[in-house]
Amino acid sequence: MNQSGNKPTPAGARTSESASLQGSRQEHADSAVRAPNRREFVRNISLAGAAAGLGGVGVLAQPTPAPQRDKALIAITLDLEMARNFPKWEDSHWDYEKGNLNDDAKRYAYAARAGIATADNKAKYWSDFTANKDISESWIEAAFGPFNSVRHSDLTLPYLERALAELPNHKRTRKIFFVNGWLGAFIGGQKNEAALTIVNKFLTDNPNLDRDLRLKILENVDLIERAVKIRSKFK
């Protein structure tokens, strides 16, 4: 019977009504169960913050970019194909052809090897930086960072004054941003008073150094000055 009590509800109508009710309940159940997982939750929170910072909600509609794998693939190639260290750890035979590497991977491998902490290796790379015309500028830019790892400051300190002396030549022959990277690497890799003394002496001994180069040196040496002050205070 229907609610009015006058006519019975047809069986087909009851079936349709029951199916509609079940579908509605299932839809509500699905929406309740479908809670975002942790990754989605973190992404949503991050994107919301980005949207607020960038001044729009359009960021939230952007798809998640595909992960960049190039670095990992290159690193695997570096480990498996190039760093031999066999039969002794000191043996570092590098075989570019074995891995059939492209130019980017070869440059990455060349730069990584600059971080080997031996005096012979540092001397070899310094020669490349200053005298090897077959080494491209982009390879040198990639390598002088690992070369000047702060952990190797004892090995690279002897090259600091020579690196400063190369500045006028680099200004004439290299790209404009090369000098900035060169200074940032060679000065930034030093944190002790001996390095500060070398830089200050160089500035004193070269009063006619181009003003822009002098300012770049002063800007970078500020890091060493702060490090020396902090170390002296907390000795």
C-alpha positions in Angstrom: 0.0 0.0 0.0 1.1 3.6 -0.6 1.1 6.3 2.1 -2.5 7.5 1.2 -3.8 3.9 1.7 -6.0 4.2 -1.5 -4.1 2.2 -4.1 -1.4 -0.4 -3.9 2.1 0.5 -5.2 2.9 -1.4 -8.4 5.7 -4.1 -8.0 7.7 -2.5 -10.8 7.7 0.9 -9.1 8.7 -0.7 -5.8 11.7 -2.4 -7.5 12.8 0.8 -9.2 12.5 2.8 -6.0 14.4 0.2 -4.1 17.2 0.1 -6.7 17.4 3.9 -6.6 17.7 3.9 -2.9 20.4 1.2 -2.9 22.3 3.2 -5.5 22.2 6.3 -3.5 23.3 4.5 -0.4 26.2 2.9 -2.2 27.3 6.3 -3.7 27.4 7.8 -0.2 29.3 4.8 1.1 31.9 5.0 -1.7 32.4 8.7 -1.0 32.8 8.1 2.7 35.3 5.2 2.2 37.3 6.9 -0.5 39.5 9.0 1.8 42.8 10.3 0.4 45.9 8.3 1.1 48.9 9.9 2.9 50.6 10.9 -0.4 47.5 12.6 -1.7 46.9 14.3 1.6 50.5 15.7 1.7 50.2 16.8 -2.0 46.9 18.6 -1.4 48.3 20.4 1.6 51.4 21.4 -0.2 49.5 22.6 -3.3 47.1 24.6 -1.1 50.1 26.4 0.5 51.6 27.0 -2.9 48.3 28.4 -4.2 48.0 30.8 -1.3 51.6 31.9 -1.8 51.3 32.4 -5.5 48.0 34.2 -5.3 45.7 31.8 -7.1 44.0 28.4 -6.9 45.0 27.5 -10.4 47.9 25.6 -8.9 45.6 23.0 -7.4 44.4 22.0 -10.9 47.9 21.3 -12.2 48.7 17.6 -12.6 51.5 16.0 -10.6 54.6 16.1 -12.8 56.3 12.9 -13.7 59.4 12.2 -11.6 62.7 13.1 -13.2 64.8 10.1 -13.5 67.8 11.3 -15.5 70.0 12.0 -12.5 69.3 8.6 -10.9 70.0 6.8 -14.2 73.3 8.7 -14.6 74.3 7.9 -11.1 73.7 4.2 -11.6 75.8 4.3 -14.8 78.5 6.1 -12.8 78.5 3.5 -10.1 78.2 0.3 -12.3 80.0 1.2 -15.4 82.7 3.6 -14.6 84.0 3.5 -11.0 86.1 0.3 -11.1 88.3 0.5 -8.0 89.5 -3.0 -8.8 91.6 -4.9 -7.7 92.6 -2.1 -5.3 90.5 0.8 -4.0 93.1 3.2 -5.3 92.6 2.0 -8.8 90.1 4.3 -10.5 89.8 3.3 -14.1 87.1 5.2 -16.0 85.7 3.7 -19.2 83.4 6.1 -21.0 82.8 3.8 -23.9 81.8 0.7 -21.9 78.6 2.4 -20.8 78.1 4.2 -24.2 77.4 7.4 -22.3 76.0 10.6 -23.8 77.7 13.9 -23.4 75.7 14.9 -20.3 76.6 11.7 -18.6 80.2 12.0 -19.4 80.3 15.5 -18.1 78.6 14.3 -14.9 81.1 11.5 -14.5 84.0 13.9 -15.1 82.7 16.3 -12.5 82.2 13.5 -10.0 85.7 12.3 -10.3 87.0 15.8 -9.4 85.8 15.0 -5.9 88.3 12.2 -5.4 90.4 13.4 -2.4 93.9 12.7 -3.4 96.7 15.2 -4.2 97.4 13.7 -7.6 93.8 13.9 -8.6 93.6 17.6 -7.6 96.8 18.3 -9.5 95.4 16.6 -12.6 92.1 18.6 -12.5 93.9 21.9 -11.8 95.9 21.2 -15.0 92.7 20.6 -16.9 91.1 23.8 -15.5 94.0 26.0 -16.6 95.9 24.3 -19.4 93.9 21.6 -21.1 92.2 23.2 -24.1 90.3 20.0 -24.9 88.2 20.3 -21.8 85.1 22.4 -22.5 84.0 25.3 -20.3 80.8 23.5 -19.3 82.8 20.5 -18.0 85.0 22.8 -15.9 82.0 24.5 -14.5 80.5 21.2 -13.5 83.8 20.0 -11.9 85.1 22.9 -9.9 82.4 22.4 -7.3 83.3 18.8 -6.4 87.0 19.7 -6.7 86.5 22.3 -3.9 84.5 20.2 -1.5 84.9 21.7 1.9 85.9 18.3 3.2 89.0 18.6 0.9 90.0 22.1 2.0 93.5 20.9 3.1 94.1 19.6 -0.5 92.6 22.6 -2.3 94.1 25.4 -0.1 97.3 25.4 -2.2 95.2 26.3 -5.3 93.4 29.2 -3.8 96.0 31.9 -4.6 96.5 30.5 -8.1 92.7 30.5 -8.6 92.6 34.2 -7.7 95.5 34.9 -10.1 93.5 33.3 -12.9 90.6 35.8 -12.6 91.8 38.4 -15.1 92.3 35.7 -17.7 88.9 34.2 -17.0 87.3 37.6 -17.3 88.8 38.0 -20.8 88.2 34.5 -22.1 85.3 32.9 -20.3 81.6 33.5 -20.1 80.4 36.2 -17.7 79.0 33.8 -15.1 82.0 31.5 -15.2 84.0 33.9 -12.9 81.2 33.9 -10.3 81.1 30.2 -10.2 84.9 29.9 -10.1 85.1 32.3 -7.1 82.2 30.7 -5.3 83.8 27.3 -5.6 87.5 28.1 -4.7 86.7 30.6 -1.9 83.6 28.8 -0.7 85.5 25.5 -0.3 87.7 27.2 2.4 86.6 28.0 6.0 89.8 28.7 7.9 92.0 31.6 8.8 94.8 30.5 6.4 92.5 30.9 3.4 91.4 34.3 4.7 95.0 35.4 4.9 95.6 34.3 1.3 92.7 36.2 0.0 93.5 39.4 1.9 97.1 39.3 0.8 96.1 38.8 -2.8 93.9 41.9 -2.6 96.7 43.9 -1.0 99.3 42.7 -3.6 97.1 43.6 -6.5 95.8 47.2 -6.1 95.2 47.5 -9.8 92.8 44.5 -10.0 89.7 45.4 -11.9 87.1 46.9 -9.5 84.4 44.3 -10.5 86.7 41.4 -9.7 87.7 43.0 -6.4 84.1 43.4 -5.4 83.3 39.8 -6.4 86.2 38.5 -4.2 85.1 40.6 -1.2 81.5 39.3 -1.6 82.7 35.7 -1.5 85.3 36.1 1.2 82.7 37.3 3.6 81.7 33.6 4.0 85.3 32.7 5.2 85.3 35.7 7.6 82.1 34.6 9.2 83.3 31.0 9.5 86.6 32.1 11.1 84.8 34.3 13.6 82.4 31.6 14.6 85.1 29.0 15.0 87.2 31.3 17.1 84.2 32.1 19.4 83.3 28.5 20.0 86.8 26.9 20.2 
